[in-house]
């Protein structure tokens, strides 16, 4: 009997230490909020979150407005989640200003929340995980304008008016244009980050402008819409988007798009979810992870060509290098 007690004691002690450190904790429930079901980028973010949770023994429940970027619907979803009280929340606001009140409710409920992709204007967050929209607009715009040889007519397809993401990306585009005085910006109009609206705006722009040499779209969905519009009119232009989606990579492979800014959507979903779980387990976490802006084109698309549902999150130490 004494022998049994002696051998069990160290095991009980180690188990207690592990539990107190949080290192052995599993089964956390993570609520993941994204903006819409239509943008392929957010589909990839969700897949990254799912993959990270599986690796770490946690579970994920997704909250996505049925109407794209619906402020009332996301606020209602926040109310629902606060009642259910998950272990932590990974949160992309549909509007960086309007969601302040909702984040305040999450904070008041004492639920840890990680802000991913789009920065919220107010509220307390464990960390922010994302990329610099300005830098993505700048480097993607520079790539297009260099390809054009520093001359020609270009148009900008903006995102949602008032969106910080759109404003920063378009600011990057415009700063790239300042470096190429031989390029003329003939129009800049919103396509609300939606493929069909990008297509319709591009059709209208082609009617007003007989010569368009380049298109700078603030996301891949609008860029692929512009591709369809140009094909329908039997016209050609160099097109860039942002997000690094599979649809954009396919268009690049087919020679229909020039390039896309790599927004690392899968990695953002991975890291934000890992970070939330690590916070719950009382493991070290950074206050910010910002991925470096890069451009995907025909020379380097291979790494982005693997479907997101076949990818695996990188180990934590590698992933947080950005």
Secondary structure, DSSP 8 states (H G I E B T S, - for coil): -HHHHHHHHHHHHHHHHHHHHTTT----EEEEEES-SS-HHHHHHHHHHHHHHHHHT-EEEEEE-SSTT-HHHHHHHHHHHHHH--SEEEE--SSTTTTHHHHHHHHHTT-EEEEESS--SSS--S-EEEE-HHHHHHHHHHHHHHHTTT-EEEEEEE-STT-HHHHHHHHHHHHHHHT-TTEEEEEEEE-TT-HHHHHHHHHHHHHH-S---EEEESSHHHHHHHHHHHHHTT---EEEEES--HHHHHHHHTTS--EEEE--HHHHHHHHHHHHHHHHTT----SEEEE--EEE-TTTGGGG-S-GGG-----HHHHTT-
